[in-house]
């Protein structure tokens, strides 16, 4: 027997008694109590947790229990029965209780007399936990069921609430490499609105906190991805377009060439293949042009302010588009003979069509009132004076990109046939547009053994272009180790997954030559030439990467691994080191320690008043999506700068007028 206030404020102990006084289990918050006899009054007052099993010997326990916070339930659940019986057995074993022995001997008949004292709040919490466990068990069962058979990526009537559980990802699809390597058309198959995109958009479910549209982890533009995915699922395409254009000036660019950091940070990507965001985005804008929704929308009024933008790549075009919408008069200067910068001459036609995609956008912007000037090499061409540009405009934006290529200063570098990748790609696209390659004004890889040094996107584009020319062999050398097939421990979600990928050029090379062209952990020692000064081979050596005491990785050559490989044509695709210095020198701009134009992120103003910088020339070699983001933000800062100058002018005019009035009096 226990006295009054037994198990008061119990928070976890288990106990068996054969009767209690008043206020038993008062303010109990946890644990389990068994009472094999009568209780005093006010049992379970303030009880919020734990469970008590009481043998109601006289049938009047309910009159002695405080029912404000608890329910009195029957002991019917198997788990309750087992817990109750085990506790009584342990009590009998430790105390030799005669009462416990009698209860156990007639347990099944006495069971209906036991009452389970169950706090209501605790009951609700346990019920919620059970629901979650049941839901998780159902999810695991579904996953097990679907893993045993291939999930479809396309169904006629996709159901949103099953989403990724029922449907597999289908991302950007490429045309057959055997067909596409023989033409210059886009490698990507067009995704038409229909069951496929409805199914894929159904995989985007309510993930609580989407990381896909956050600048630091996903989309630098902050595209409202869950929103436009939902609108596509509902077949509300024009609304999806409006949502997309709120943040992205050129979805037709990003939908084709962006590596999709949004997909790398997709929450679904933790456990499944991520949502096919890129293909959905591209389909929205392609449908918009097809439906005639993309019409010129020039500003209703003009501010009278003029802005010059030097460079017509994604950053320059985005800045121009934004400033034009604000009503400023914008002129974009491009040193090449066509507008588009990287999107025109840096990215090959098979990744983004120059007429149907890039020029289409330029034409639309022209109709909206933006003035484009080509063949204008500002800073070098005497026809376009920088001083004159500053005098004629209220602000200037530098968006010239990162165009200074990283060189490979080894013996034989000056041999004929060793080229920077952009020489090759630019000339090829220009000749393709000018004459369908009939003028011969390009570096031809036809019938040649090609070596590409550098394993990034530019290197891949050199591979794809060389194959279309008709090269007889292609090798791609990379200094770094081969990436892992899955995320490494130091590359957790939601970071961009640095994993091994097979891009369009690699697939085409494997199709034509029977193997992936890439070789990793290789250093070029020298270029070897023939008697006429043409490259005929390279000496390479294997390297191994090791971490030093400070934790930094360094490579060392593997002794005895030297090798000669044949080459008639070598392309250096090892990245870029910053903008060409001419503009900085002539404007008196400061540059940072990486030779980029010095301009604080978020403000974008350089060290020269009224001159701003955006894109790769400010941040260094980066992605198209970052260039568009910086162009948009720089435009906003220029608008503030112009508005501030206007306010200052108004204040000065008002002040002058007040002084004149004072002098008159």
C-alpha positions in Angstrom: 0.0 0.0 0.0 1.1 3.6 -0.7 0.2 6.7 1.3 -1.3 9.9 -0.1 0.4 11.8 -3.0 1.9 8.6 -4.4 3.7 9.2 -7.7 3.1 13.0 -7.6 5.0 14.7 -10.4 6.2 11.3 -11.6 8.1 12.0 -14.9 9.2 8.5 -15.9 9.3 5.9 -13.2 7.4 2.6 -13.3 5.7 1.4 -10.1 3.2 -1.2 -8.9 1.3 -0.7 -5.6 -1.7 -2.4 -4.0 -3.6 0.7 -3.1 -3.0 4.5 -2.7 -4.2 7.3 -0.5 -5.5 10.7 -1.7 -4.0 12.7 -4.6 -2.4 9.7 -6.2 -0.6 10.4 -9.5 -1.2 14.1 -9.1 0.6 16.3 -11.7 2.1 13.2 -13.2 3.9 13.8 -16.5 5.4 10.5 -17.5 6.0 6.9 -16.5 3.6 4.0 -15.8 1.7 3.1 -12.6 -0.3 0.0 -11.7 -2.7 0.1 -8.7 -4.0 -3.3 -7.6 -6.6 -1.9 -5.2 -8.6 1.1 -4.0 -7.5 4.7 -4.4 -8.2 7.8 -2.4 -9.9 10.9 -3.7 -8.7 13.3 -6.3 -6.7 10.7 -8.2 -4.9 12.0 -11.4 -5.5 15.7 -10.6 -3.4 17.7 -13.0 -2.1 14.5 -14.7 -0.8 15.5 -18.2 1.4 12.5 -19.1 2.1 8.8 -18.4 -0.4 6.1 -17.9 -2.0 4.5 -14.8 -3.8 1.1 -14.7 -6.2 0.9 -11.8 -8.0 -2.3 -10.6 -11.5 -1.0 -9.9 -12.4 -3.5 -7.2 -15.6 -1.8 -6.1 -16.7 -0.2 -9.4 -16.5 3.3 -7.9 -13.1 4.4 -9.0 -14.6 7.0 -11.3 -16.0 8.9 -8.3 -12.6 9.2 -6.7 -10.7 10.2 -9.9 -10.3 13.8 -11.0 -11.6 13.7 -14.6 -10.6 17.2 -15.6 -7.6 16.2 -17.8 -7.9 12.4 -18.1 -10.1 9.7 -19.8 -11.0 6.4 -18.2 -10.5 3.8 -20.9 -10.9 0.0 -21.0 -7.7 -2.1 -21.3 -8.3 -3.5 -24.7 -5.1 -2.9 -26.7 -2.7 -5.9 -26.8 0.2 -3.6 -26.0 -1.6 -2.3 -22.9 -2.4 -5.9 -21.8 1.2 -7.0 -22.2 2.5 -4.0 -20.3 0.1 -4.5 -17.5 0.7 -8.2 -17.1 4.5 -7.8 -17.2 4.5 -5.1 -14.6 2.4 -7.3 -12.3 4.6 -10.3 -12.9 7.7 -8.3 -12.0 6.0 -6.9 -8.9 5.1 -10.5 -7.8 8.6 -11.7 -8.5 10.3 -9.0 -6.5 7.8 -8.8 -3.5 6.2 -12.3 -3.4 2.9 -10.4 -3.3 -0.1 -12.7 -2.6 -2.4 -10.2 -4.3 -0.3 -10.1 -7.4 -0.2 -13.9 -7.6 -4.1 -14.0 -7.3 -4.5 -11.4 -10.0 -2.2 -13.2 -12.4 -4.0 -16.5 -11.7 -7.3 -15.0 -12.8 -5.9 -12.3 -15.1 -8.2 -12.8 -18.1 -11.4 -12.6 -15.9 -10.1 -9.6 -13.9 -8.9 -7.7 -17.0 -12.3 -6.0 -17.6 -12.1 -4.5 -14.1 -8.8 -2.7 -14.9 -9.2 1.0 -16.0 -6.6 2.8 -18.0 -6.2 6.4 -16.8 -5.1 8.2 -19.9 -4.4 12.0 -20.0 -6.2 13.5 -23.0 -3.3 15.6 -24.3 -0.9 12.7 -24.0 -3.4 10.6 -25.9 -3.6 13.1 -28.7 0.2 13.3 -29.0 0.5 9.5 -29.1 -2.2 9.3 -31.8 -0.5 11.9 -33.9 2.8 10.0 -33.6 1.1 6.8 -34.6 -0.4 8.5 -37.7 3.1 9.7 -38.7 4.5 6.2 -38.2 1.6 4.7 -40.2 2.2 7.3 -43.0 5.9 6.6 -43.0 5.2 2.8 -43.1 2.9 3.4 -46.0 5.5 5.5 -47.8 8.1 2.7 -47.3 5.7 0.2 -48.6 5.0 2.4 -51.7 8.7 2.9 -52.2 9.3 -0.8 -51.9 6.5 -1.6 -54.3 7.7 1.0 -56.9 11.4 0.1 -56.5 10.6 -3.5 -57.5 9.2 -2.2 -60.9 10.2 0.7 -63.0 8.2 3.8 -62.3 6.7 5.6 -65.3 7.8 9.1 -66.2 4.7 9.8 -68.3 1.1 8.9 -67.5 -2.2 10.2 -69.0 -3.6 11.7 -65.8 -0.8 12.4 -63.3 -1.9 12.6 -59.7 -0.2 15.4 -57.7 -0.5 13.9 -54.2 1.5 10.8 -55.3 4.0 12.8 -57.2 7.6 11.6 -57.0 6.4 8.4 -55.2 4.7 7.1 -58.3 6.5 8.9 -61.2 10.2 8.8 -62.3 12.1 11.8 -63.4 12.6 12.5 -67.1 14.9 15.4 -67.6 16.2 17.1 -70.8 16.2 14.6 -73.6 18.7 14.6 -76.4 18.3 13.6 -80.0 19.9 10.3 -81.2 23.7 11.0 -81.3 24.0 9.0 -84.6 21.7 11.6 -86.1 22.6 14.9 -84.4 26.4 14.6 -84.8 25.8 15.1 -88.6 24.0 18.5 -88.3 24.2 21.8 -86.4 20.6 21.7 -85.0 19.9 21.8 -81.3 20.8 18.5 -79.6 17.9 18.9 -77.2 14.5 17.5 -78.0 11.7 20.0 -77.6 9.4 19.3 -74.7 5.8 19.9 -75.8 3.0 20.7 -73.3 1.1 17.5 -72.6 1.1 14.4 -70.3 4.9 14.3 -70.0 5.3 17.8 -68.5 2.1 17.3 -66.4 3.6 14.1 -65.0 7.0 15.8 -64.4 5.5 18.9 -62.7 3.5 16.6 -60.5 6.8 15.4 -59.0 7.2 18.9 -57.4 5.4 18.6 -54.2 5.0 20.7 -51.0 8.6 20.3 -49.6 8.0 23.0 -46.9 11.1 25.0 -47.4 12.1 24.9 -51.1 15.9 25.4 -51.6 15.6 25.4 -55.4 14.8 29.1 -55.6 17.2 30.4 -52.9 20.2 32.4 -54.3 22.8 30.8 -52.1 21.9 27.2 -52.7 19.7 27.1 -55.9 18.7 29.6 -58.6 20.7 32.8 -58.5 17.7 34.5 -60.1 15.3 33.4 -57.3 13.0 31.9 -59.9 9.6 30.9 -58.3 10.0 27.3 -59.2 7.4 25.6 -57.1 4.8 28.2 -58.3 5.4 27.8 -62.0 5.6 24.0 -61.6 2.2 24.0 -60.0 0.8 26.2 -62.7 2.1 23.9 -65.4 0.6 21.0 -63.6 -2.8 22.8 -63.7 -2.3 23.6 -67.4 -2.2 27.4 -66.7 0.7 28.1 -69.0 0.3 31.8 -69.4 0.2 32.3 -65.7 3.3 30.1 -65.4 5.0 32.4 -68.0 4.1 35.5 -66.0 5.6 34.0 -62.9 8.8 33.0 -64.7 9.3 36.4 -66.3 9.1 38.1 -63.0 12.6 36.9 -62.2 14.2 35.7 -65.5 14.6 37.9 -68.5 15.7 35.0 -70.8 14.4 31.6 -69.8 15.1 30.4 -73.4 18.8 30.8 -72.6 18.9 29.3 -69.1 16.6 26.5 -70.2 19.2 25.4 -72.7 22.6 26.2 -71.3 22.2 26.5 -67.5 23.6 23.5 -65.5 20.5 23.9 -63.3 21.8 24.5 -59.7 18.1 24.6 -58.8 17.9 20.9 -59.5 21.1 20.3 -57.5 19.4 21.8 -54.4 15.9 20.3 -55.0 14.8 18.8 -51.7 13.6 15.7 -53.5 17.2 15.2 -54.6 18.1 14.1 -51.1 16.2 10.7 -51.6 15.2 10.6 -55.2 16.0 12.0 -58.6 15.2 15.8 -58.5 12.4 17.5 -60.3 13.0 18.3 -64.0 13.0 22.0 -63.4 15.1 23.0 -66.4 13.0 21.2 -69.1 9.8 22.6 -67.6 11.2 26.2 -67.6 12.3 25.8 -71.2 9.0 24.5 -72.2 7.2 27.5 -70.7 9.1 30.1 -72.7 9.1 28.0 -75.9 5.3 27.7 -75.7 5.0 31.4 -75.0 6.8 32.3 -78.3 4.8 29.7 -80.2 1.5 31.0 -78.9 2.4 34.6 -79.7 2.4 35.7 -76.0 5.9 37.3 -76.3 5.1 40.6 -78.0 7.0 43.9 -77.8 6.1 45.9 -74.7 7.9 49.2 -74.9 7.7 51.6 -71.9 4.8 54.0 -72.0 7.1 57.0 -71.0 10.8 57.8 -71.2 12.8 59.3 -68.4 15.1 61.3 -70.6 18.1 59.4 -69.1 20.6 57.6 -71.3 22.6 54.5 -70.4 25.4 52.9 -72.5 26.1 49.2 -72.0 29.3 47.8 -73.3 28.9 44.1 -74.0 25.8 42.2 -75.3 26.2 38.9 -73.4 23.6 37.7 -70.9 24.6 40.3 -68.3 24.5 43.2 -70.7 21.2 42.1 -72.3 19.5 41.6 -68.9 20.6 45.1 -67.7 19.4 46.6 -71.0 16.0 44.9 -70.7 15.5 46.0 -67.1 16.6 49.6 -67.7 14.5 49.9 -70.9 11.4 48.7 -68.9 12.2 51.5 -66.4 11.9 54.0 -69.2 15.6 54.9 -69.7 17.1 55.1 -73.2 19.6 52.2 -73.6 22.3 51.7 -76.2 24.2 48.4 -76.2 27.6 48.3 -77.8 29.0 45.0 -79.1 32.5 44.5 -80.6 31.4 41.5 -82.7 29.2 41.7 -85.8 26.2 40.2 -84.1 24.5 40.8 -80.8 24.5 38.1 -78.1 28.0 37.9 -76.7 28.6 34.4 -75.2 25.1 33.3 -76.3 25.9 34.1 -79.9 29.5 33.2 -80.4 30.6 31.3 -77.3 27.9 28.6 -77.1 27.7 26.5 -80.3 24.6 26.4 -82.4 23.7 22.9 -81.4 23.2 24.0 -77.8 21.3 27.2 -78.6 20.1 28.1 -82.1 21.4 31.5 -83.0 18.6 32.6 -85.3 15.5 30.9 -83.7 16.6 31.6 -80.1 19.2 34.3 -79.7 18.3 36.6 -82.6 14.6 36.2 -81.9 15.2 37.7 -78.4 17.4 40.5 -79.8 14.7 41.4 -82.4 12.1 41.6 -79.6 14.3 43.9 -77.5 14.9 46.1 -80.6 11.1 46.5 -81.1 10.9 47.5 -77.4 13.2 50.4 -78.0 16.7 49.2 -77.2 19.4 50.4 -79.6 22.1 47.9 -80.6 25.4 48.9 -82.1 27.6 46.1 -83.5 31.3 46.2 -84.6 31.9 48.7 -81.9 35.2 47.8 -80.1 35.0 50.4 -77.3 38.4 51.4 -76.1 40.2 50.3 -79.2 38.1 51.6 -82.1 38.7 55.3 -82.5 35.2 55.7 -83.8 33.9 55.1 -80.3 35.6 57.3 -77.8 35.2 56.4 -74.1 35.2 60.1 -73.2 32.5 60.7 -75.8 30.5 57.8 -74.4 30.7 59.3 -70.9 29.6 62.7 -72.1 26.6 61.4 -74.1 25.3 59.1 -71.3 24.2 59.5 -67.7 25.6 56.1 -66.8 27.7 53.3 -68.3 27.5 49.5 -67.5 30.5 47.3 -68.3 29.3 43.8 -69.2 32.2 42.6 -71.3 32.6 39.2 -69.8 35.7 37.2 -68.8 37.4 36.8 -72.2 41.1 36.5 -71.3 41.8 32.7 -71.7 44.1 30.8 -69.5 47.2 29.8 -71.5 49.5 26.8 -71.2 53.1 28.1 -71.4 55.0 24.9 -72.2 57.5 24.2 -74.9 56.0 24.2 -78.3 53.1 26.4 -77.4 53.7 28.6 -80.5 53.3 25.7 -83.0 50.6 26.0 -85.6 47.6 24.0 -84.7 47.5 25.0 -81.0 44.5 27.3 -80.4 42.5 28.8 -77.7 39.1 27.1 -77.6 37.2 30.3 -78.2 39.1 31.0 -81.4 37.7 27.7 -82.7 34.2 28.1 -81.4 33.7 31.7 -82.4 35.0 31.3 -86.0 32.9 28.2 -86.5 29.6 29.8 -85.5 30.4 32.9 -87.5 31.1 30.9 -90.6 28.1 28.7 -90.0 25.8 31.8 -89.9 27.6 33.6 -92.7 27.8 30.8 -95.2 26.9 27.5 -93.7 30.6 26.8 -93.4 31.2 27.2 -97.1 33.5 30.3 -96.8 36.2 28.2 -95.1 36.8 31.0 -92.5 37.1 28.7 -89.6 39.5 26.2 -88.0 38.6 22.8 -89.5 39.0 19.6 -87.6 38.1 17.4 -90.6 40.4 14.4 -90.9 42.4 15.4 -87.9 43.4 13.9 -84.6 42.1 16.4 -82.0 43.2 16.9 -78.4 41.1 19.1 -76.1 42.9 20.3 -72.9 40.3 21.2 -70.2 37.3 19.3 -69.0 34.6 22.0 -68.7 31.6 23.0 -70.8 33.9 24.8 -73.3 36.0 21.6 -73.7 32.8 19.6 -74.4 31.7 22.2 -77.0 35.1 21.7 -78.7 34.5 17.9 -78.8 31.0 18.3 -80.3 32.2 20.8 -82.9 35.2 18.7 -83.9 33.0 15.6 -84.3 30.7 17.5 -86.6 33.7 18.6 -88.7 34.7 15.0 -89.1 37.7 14.5 -86.9 39.3 11.1 -87.0 40.1 10.9 -83.3 39.5 13.0 -80.2 41.1 13.0 -76.7 40.1 15.2 -73.8 42.8 15.7 -71.1 41.9 16.9 -67.6 44.4 17.7 -64.8 42.0 17.1 -62.0 40.8 13.6 -60.8 37.6 12.1 -62.1 34.6 13.2 -60.0 32.8 10.6 -58.0 29.6 9.0 -59.2 27.7 10.3 -56.2 28.2 13.2 -53.8 31.5 13.1 -51.8 31.3 13.7 -48.0 32.6 17.2 -48.5 29.9 18.0 -51.1 26.6 17.7 -49.2 23.2 18.7 -50.3 22.1 21.5 -51.1 25.5 22.3 -52.7 25.9 21.8 -56.4 26.7 18.1 -56.8 30.2 17.8 -58.1 29.7 14.4 -59.7 30.7 12.6 -62.9 28.5 13.5 -65.8 28.2 12.5 -69.4 27.4 15.6 -71.6 26.3 15.7 -75.2 29.9 15.8 -76.6 31.1 12.9 -74.5 28.1 10.8 -75.7 28.8 11.7 -79.3 32.5 10.8 -79.0 31.6 7.5 -77.4 29.1 6.8 -80.2 31.6 7.6 -82.9 34.8 6.2 -81.5 33.6 3.6 -79.0 34.8 5.2 -75.8 34.5 8.2 -73.6 37.2 10.7 -74.7 38.2 11.9 -71.3 41.5 11.1 -69.5 41.9 12.4 -65.9 44.9 13.3 -63.8 47.1 14.2 -66.8 49.6 17.1 -67.2 50.8 18.3 -70.6 54.6 18.7 -70.5 55.2 20.0 -74.1 53.9 20.2 -77.6 55.8 18.4 -80.3 56.0 19.8 -83.8 57.1 18.6 -87.2 59.7 20.2 -89.5 57.1 22.7 -90.8 56.2 24.1 -87.4 52.9 22.2 -87.1 51.9 20.4 -84.0 52.0 16.6 -84.3 51.8 15.4 -80.7 52.0 16.1 -77.0 54.1 14.7 -74.2 51.9 14.1 -71.2 52.6 12.7 -67.7 50.2 11.2 -65.1 49.8 13.0 -61.8 48.5 12.0 -58.4 46.8 14.4 -56.0 47.6 14.4 -52.3 46.6 16.5 -49.4 49.4 18.4 -47.6 49.6 19.2 -43.8 47.5 22.3 -44.3 44.7 20.3 -45.9 45.3 21.6 -49.4 45.5 19.3 -52.4 48.6 19.3 -54.5 49.6 17.1 -57.4 52.9 15.4 -58.2 54.0 13.7 -61.3 54.0 9.9 -61.4 57.5 8.8 -62.2 57.8 6.8 -65.4 54.3 7.6 -66.7 55.4 9.9 -69.5 53.6 9.3 -72.8 53.4 10.8 -76.3 50.0 11.1 -77.9 49.4 12.2 -81.5 47.6 15.4 -82.3 47.1 17.5 -85.5 44.9 20.1 -83.6 45.0 21.1 -80.0 42.4 23.3 -78.3 43.1 25.0 -74.9 39.8 25.1 -72.9 41.2 25.7 -69.4 38.9 28.6 -68.4 39.3 32.4 -68.3 41.3 34.8 -66.2 39.2 38.0 -66.4 38.3 40.8 -68.8 40.7 42.3 -71.2 42.5 45.3 -69.5 41.9 48.0 -72.1 38.7 49.4 -70.6 40.0 49.5 -67.1 43.2 51.2 -68.2 41.4 53.9 -70.3 38.7 54.6 -67.7 41.1 54.5 -64.7 39.2 51.6 -63.1 40.6 49.7 -60.2 40.7 45.9 -60.6 40.7 43.2 -57.9 43.4 40.7 -57.2 41.9 38.4 -59.9 42.1 41.2 -62.5 38.3 41.6 -62.6 36.7 45.1 -62.5 36.4 46.1 -58.9 32.7 46.7 -58.0 31.1 45.6 -54.8 28.4 42.9 -55.2 25.0 44.5 -54.5 26.1 47.9 -55.5 28.0 47.2 -58.8 29.5 50.7 -58.9 33.1 50.8 -60.0 35.7 53.2 -58.6 34.7 55.7 -61.4 31.6 57.7 -60.8 28.7 56.7 -63.0 30.4 53.5 -64.3 29.0 50.1 -63.2 30.1 46.5 -63.8 28.2 43.3 -64.0 28.6 39.7 -64.9 31.8 37.8 -65.5 33.9 40.9 -65.9 33.1 41.7 -62.2 32.7 38.3 -60.5 34.9 36.1 -62.8 34.0 33.2 -65.0 30.6 32.0 -64.0 27.2 30.8 -65.2 24.7 32.4 -67.6 22.2 32.5 -64.8 24.6 34.5 -62.6 25.2 36.9 -65.5 21.5 37.6 -65.9 21.1 38.0 -62.1 24.0 40.5 -62.0 22.7 42.4 -65.0 19.3 42.8 -63.4 20.7 43.9 -60.1 23.1 46.3 -61.7 20.2 47.9 -63.7 18.4 48.5 -60.4 21.5 50.2 -58.9 21.9 52.4 -62.1 18.2 53.4 -61.8 18.8 54.4 -58.2 21.9 56.4 -59.3 20.0 58.2 -62.0 17.1 58.9 -59.6 19.5 60.3 -57.0 21.1 62.6 -59.5 17.6 63.8 -60.6 16.7 64.4 -57.0 19.9 66.3 -56.4 19.3 68.4 -59.5 15.7 69.2 -58.3 17.0 70.1 -54.8 19.7 72.4 -56.3 17.2 74.1 -58.6 14.8 74.7 -55.7 17.6 76.1 -53.6 18.7 78.4 -56.4 15.2 79.7 -56.8 14.9 80.4 -53.1 18.1 82.3 -53.1 16.9 84.4 -56.0 13.6 85.2 -54.2 15.6 86.2 -51.0 17.8 88.6 -53.1 14.7 90.1 -54.7 13.4 91.0 -51.3 
